Amino acid sequence: MDGALIPRVDMPICLKSIRLWLIPALSSIAAHAQPVDPAIQCGSSDARIARKQAELPGGIVRALPGRMADPGEPFLRTDVIGPEQERLPWMRLICGYPTSDGYVVRWERGGRGYGVGDTRFRKTPTGFVPD
């Protein structure tokens, strides 16, 4: 048999139409990811909790492990990067709060494996240093 009974599917065209639909859909999800509730993640509604990078103590933002969005701002929650998203950061601030010997910054990390992490800082006479 010459295979005439089996329909021929042009895979590149079929895959192209799937990509044209899938990329914007996933990109929209990544860009509009819901923020994590800082009250739940940070355990308090205390006024000492920083909810924006501008509210963090001096020097801490420069010492963080990467560029971050503020809470509620878009960031790359997944590893899918859509049109106009190349400049979004991979991380987003959840909050920062003082401890007895320093400061903790809690953040979300997007990419291939979404996660939440803490960067701890120790207070020194010259400022805060990563612990």
C-alpha positions as CSV (number, residue, x, y, z in Angstrom):
1,M,0.0,0.0,0.0
2,D,1.1,3.5,-0.7
3,G,-0.4,5.0,2.5
4,A,-3.2,6.8,0.6
5,L,-5.8,5.8,3.2
6,I,-3.8,7.5,6.0
7,P,-4.3,11.2,6.0
8,R,-1.2,13.3,5.9
9,V,-0.8,16.0,8.5
10,D,1.6,18.8,7.9
11,M,3.2,18.9,11.4
12,P,5.0,22.2,11.2
13,I,1.8,24.0,10.2
14,C,-0.2,22.2,13.0
15,L,2.5,23.0,15.6
16,K,2.7,26.6,14.5
17,S,-1.1,27.1,15.1
18,I,-0.8,25.6,18.6
19,R,2.2,27.8,19.4
20,L,0.3,30.9,18.2
21,W,-2.5,30.1,20.7
22,L,-0.4,28.7,23.6
23,I,2.3,31.4,23.9
24,P,-0.1,34.3,24.5
25,A,-2.2,32.3,26.9
26,L,0.7,31.2,29.0
27,S,2.3,34.7,28.8
28,S,-0.8,36.2,30.1
29,I,-0.8,33.9,33.1
30,A,2.9,34.7,33.8
31,A,2.4,38.4,33.6
32,H,-0.7,38.6,35.8
33,A,0.3,36.1,38.5
34,Q,-1.5,36.8,41.8
35,P,0.7,38.2,44.6
36,V,1.3,36.1,47.7
37,D,-0.5,37.7,50.6
38,P,2.3,39.3,52.8
39,A,0.2,39.0,55.9
40,I,0.2,35.2,55.5
41,Q,3.8,34.9,54.3
42,C,5.2,37.3,56.9
43,G,2.9,36.4,59.7
44,S,1.9,39.9,60.8
45,S,0.3,43.2,59.7
46,D,2.9,45.1,61.8
47,A,3.8,48.5,60.5
48,R,7.5,47.6,60.6
49,I,7.0,45.2,57.7
50,A,8.3,46.6,54.4
51,R,5.9,46.1,51.5
52,K,7.9,47.8,48.8
53,Q,11.6,47.8,48.0
54,A,11.8,51.6,48.8
55,E,10.8,50.7,52.4
56,L,13.7,48.3,52.9
57,P,16.6,49.5,55.0
58,G,19.5,51.1,53.0
59,G,21.8,48.8,51.2
60,I,19.6,45.7,51.3
61,V,18.1,46.1,47.8
62,R,21.6,46.0,46.3
63,A,22.5,42.9,48.2
64,L,19.5,40.9,47.1
65,P,20.0,37.9,44.8
66,G,18.5,39.6,41.7
67,R,16.3,42.3,40.3
68,M,12.8,42.3,41.9
69,A,9.3,43.6,41.2
70,D,7.4,45.1,44.1
71,P,4.3,43.2,45.4
72,G,1.5,43.3,42.9
73,E,3.7,44.1,39.9
74,P,4.2,41.6,37.1
75,F,7.2,39.3,37.1
76,L,8.1,36.1,35.3
77,R,6.3,33.5,37.4
78,T,7.0,30.7,34.9
79,D,9.7,30.0,32.4
80,V,7.5,31.1,29.5
81,I,8.6,34.5,28.2
82,G,6.0,36.1,25.9
83,P,6.2,39.2,23.8
84,E,6.9,42.3,25.7
85,Q,8.0,40.3,28.8
86,E,11.8,40.1,28.2
87,R,12.4,42.9,30.7
88,L,10.3,41.5,33.5
89,P,12.3,40.4,36.6
90,W,12.3,36.7,37.7
91,M,11.7,37.7,41.3
92,R,9.1,39.7,43.3
93,L,9.3,41.0,46.8
94,I,6.8,39.7,49.3
95,C,7.9,41.7,52.3
96,G,10.8,42.5,54.6
97,Y,10.8,42.5,58.3
98,P,13.2,43.2,61.2
99,T,14.5,40.4,63.5
100,S,16.3,40.6,66.8
101,D,19.7,40.5,65.1
102,G,19.0,41.8,61.6
103,Y,16.5,41.7,58.8
104,V,14.7,39.2,56.6
105,V,13.5,39.7,53.0
106,R,11.0,37.2,51.7
107,W,10.6,37.0,47.9
108,E,9.0,34.9,45.1
109,R,11.2,33.4,42.4
110,G,9.7,32.5,39.1
111,G,11.1,30.5,36.2
112,R,11.2,26.7,35.8
113,G,10.3,26.1,39.4
114,Y,8.3,28.7,41.2
115,G,9.3,29.1,44.8
116,V,9.4,31.4,47.8
117,G,12.6,32.2,49.6
118,D,14.2,34.3,52.3
119,T,17.4,36.3,52.3
120,R,18.6,37.0,55.8
121,F,20.7,39.9,56.8
122,R,22.8,40.5,59.9
123,K,23.1,43.9,61.4
124,T,26.7,45.2,61.6
125,P,28.1,48.6,62.6
126,T,28.4,49.5,58.9
127,G,24.9,48.3,57.9
128,F,23.3,45.0,56.9
129,V,25.3,42.1,55.4
130,P,23.8,38.8,54.0
131,D,23.9,36.1,56.6
